[in-house]
């Protein structure tokens, strides 16, 4: 499987995880780090 394809799958799963986290928790450090990684 090409690297770009694997990276895309991981990014989609991370995005799914972020979207599943209730907004009340978006101020927590781990969630902010995940958001920053997804924004990069």
HUBEL-V283548 format. One record per helix or strand. SS is the DSSP state (h for helix, s for strand). FROM is the first residue (numbers start at 1). LEN is the number of residues. If there is no record, write none. Layout:
# HUBEL-V283548
SS & FROM & LEN
SS & FROM & LEN
This chain:
# HUBEL-V283548
h & 3 & 18
h & 23 & 3
h & 29 & 11
